[in-house]
Amino acid sequence: ALVTGANKGIGLEIARGLLSTGFAVILAARDGERGRMAAAQLNCPFVQLDLDSKESIEACAAQVSKEHGSLDLLVNNAAIAFKGSDPTPFSQQAQPTIHTNFFGTLNVCNAFLPILNDGGQVINVASVSGLLRIIQSENLKRTFLSSGEPGGLSVEALSA
């Protein structure tokens, strides 16, 4: 199992729980130092993975493929979140959050699905703030639902 964002918090506990049930776990995290410390604590391998970098994601998938062959489970836990007290205007929080949490996770899936075993599973960890039902605007909901379709939501559109 590869668990992203596993150097602390929920990701670390997911990795610990999977290990306790007999899974071979690969801990993935953006912060190399904290990732290596967490992996040492759990006695499992560590790979560096930054959701904001397609190159990092592809290098991580290549490393996992080379060193471990394939996966039975991909747990997409890595994400960013602005604190409620953060003074950054919401309009400035939205772009990096969507870029990392949506497109970064999508890129991880695209990179790792080819090495997922038949019958393997992908688990996406999300918070209540990721639910479309909390979005009041029907137009905004349709925009999010259009991702992956021609002319739909894209990194380029968010960066414009």
C-alpha positions as CSV (number, residue, x, y, z in Angstrom):
1,A,0.0,0.0,0.0
2,L,1.2,3.5,-0.8
3,V,-0.1,6.2,1.6
4,T,0.4,9.8,0.6
5,G,0.8,12.6,3.1
6,A,1.8,9.9,5.7
7,N,4.5,11.7,7.6
8,K,2.0,13.0,10.2
9,G,-1.7,13.1,11.3
10,I,-4.3,11.0,9.6
11,G,-1.9,9.7,6.9
12,L,0.6,8.4,9.6
13,E,-2.3,6.7,11.4
14,I,-3.6,5.1,8.2
15,A,-0.1,3.8,7.5
16,R,0.2,2.4,11.1
17,G,-3.2,0.8,10.8
18,L,-2.5,-0.8,7.5
19,L,0.8,-2.2,8.8
20,S,-1.0,-3.7,11.8
21,T,-3.3,-5.6,9.5
22,G,-0.5,-7.1,7.5
23,F,-0.1,-4.7,4.6
24,A,3.3,-3.8,3.3
25,V,3.2,0.0,3.4
26,I,5.2,2.6,1.5
27,L,5.1,5.9,3.2
28,A,5.0,8.9,0.9
29,A,5.4,12.6,1.9
30,R,6.5,15.9,0.5
31,D,8.8,16.7,3.4
32,G,11.7,14.3,3.1
33,E,13.1,14.7,6.6
34,R,9.7,14.2,8.4
35,G,8.8,11.5,5.9
36,R,12.0,9.5,6.6
37,M,11.5,10.0,10.4
38,A,7.9,8.7,10.2
39,A,9.0,5.7,8.0
40,A,11.7,4.9,10.5
41,Q,9.2,5.0,13.3
42,L,6.9,2.6,11.4
43,N,9.8,0.5,10.0
44,C,8.6,0.9,6.4
45,P,10.1,2.4,3.2
46,F,9.8,6.1,2.4
47,V,9.3,7.8,-1.0
48,Q,9.2,11.5,-1.6
49,L,6.1,12.8,-3.3
50,D,5.0,16.4,-3.9
51,L,1.4,16.7,-5.2
52,D,2.3,20.1,-6.6
53,S,5.0,18.6,-9.0
54,K,4.0,16.3,-11.8
55,E,7.7,15.5,-12.1
56,S,7.8,14.4,-8.4
57,I,4.7,12.3,-8.9
58,E,6.1,10.6,-12.0
59,A,9.5,10.0,-10.3
60,C,7.8,8.5,-7.3
61,A,5.7,6.2,-9.4
62,A,8.8,5.0,-11.3
63,Q,10.7,4.5,-8.0
64,V,7.8,2.5,-6.5
65,S,7.5,0.4,-9.7
66,K,11.2,-0.3,-9.7
67,E,11.6,-1.1,-6.0
68,H,8.3,-2.7,-5.2
69,G,6.8,-3.8,-8.6
70,S,3.2,-3.0,-8.0
71,L,0.6,-1.9,-5.5
72,D,-2.6,-3.5,-4.0
73,L,-3.7,-0.2,-2.5
74,L,-3.3,3.5,-3.1
75,V,-4.4,5.8,-0.3
76,N,-4.6,9.4,-1.5
77,N,-4.4,11.3,1.8
78,A,-2.0,14.2,1.0
79,A,-3.6,17.6,0.7
80,I,-3.2,21.2,1.8
81,A,-5.6,23.2,3.9
82,F,-5.6,26.9,4.9
83,K,-6.3,27.4,8.6
84,G,-9.6,29.1,9.4
85,S,-7.7,32.0,10.9
86,D,-5.5,32.5,7.8
87,P,-6.0,36.0,6.6
88,T,-5.4,35.1,2.9
89,P,-8.6,36.0,0.9
90,F,-10.7,33.0,-0.1
91,S,-10.2,33.9,-3.8
92,Q,-6.4,33.5,-3.3
93,Q,-6.8,30.2,-1.3
94,A,-8.9,28.5,-3.9
95,Q,-6.4,28.2,-6.7
96,P,-3.6,26.5,-4.8
97,T,-6.0,24.4,-2.9
98,I,-7.7,23.1,-6.1
99,H,-4.3,22.7,-7.8
100,T,-2.9,20.6,-5.1
101,N,-5.9,18.7,-3.7
102,F,-7.8,18.0,-6.9
103,F,-5.3,18.1,-9.8
104,G,-2.4,16.7,-7.7
105,T,-4.5,13.8,-6.6
106,L,-5.7,13.2,-10.2
107,N,-2.0,13.2,-11.3
108,V,-1.2,10.7,-8.6
109,C,-4.0,8.4,-9.8
110,N,-2.9,8.7,-13.4
111,A,0.7,7.9,-12.4
112,F,0.0,5.0,-10.1
113,L,-3.0,3.3,-11.7
114,P,-0.7,1.5,-14.3
115,I,1.1,-0.2,-11.4
116,L,-2.0,-1.1,-9.4
117,N,-2.6,-4.8,-9.3
118,D,-5.9,-6.3,-10.8
119,G,-8.4,-6.0,-8.0
120,G,-6.3,-3.2,-6.3
121,Q,-8.1,-0.3,-4.7
122,V,-7.8,3.5,-4.5
123,I,-9.0,5.3,-1.4
124,N,-9.4,9.0,-1.5
125,V,-9.4,10.7,1.9
126,A,-11.3,13.9,2.0
127,S,-12.8,16.3,4.5
128,V,-16.3,17.6,4.7
129,S,-15.0,20.8,3.0
130,G,-14.5,18.8,-0.2
131,L,-18.1,17.8,-0.6
132,L,-19.9,19.4,-3.5
133,R,-23.1,19.6,-1.6
134,I,-21.8,22.4,0.6
135,I,-21.2,24.6,-2.5
136,Q,-24.2,26.9,-2.8
137,S,-23.6,28.0,-6.4
138,E,-25.1,25.6,-9.0
139,N,-22.7,27.1,-11.7
140,L,-19.7,26.4,-9.5
141,K,-20.8,22.8,-8.9
142,R,-21.2,22.3,-12.6
143,T,-17.7,23.7,-13.1
144,F,-16.2,21.2,-10.7
145,L,-18.2,18.4,-12.3
146,S,-16.9,19.3,-15.7
147,S,-13.2,18.4,-14.9
148,G,-11.8,16.0,-17.4
149,E,-14.3,17.0,-20.1
150,P,-13.2,19.1,-23.1
151,G,-13.4,22.7,-22.1
152,G,-14.0,21.7,-18.5
153,L,-12.1,22.7,-15.4
154,S,-8.3,22.5,-15.9
155,V,-5.1,23.7,-14.4
156,E,-4.8,26.2,-17.2
157,A,-8.2,27.6,-16.6
158,L,-7.4,28.0,-12.9
159,S,-4.1,29.7,-13.6
160,A,-5.7,32.3,-16.0
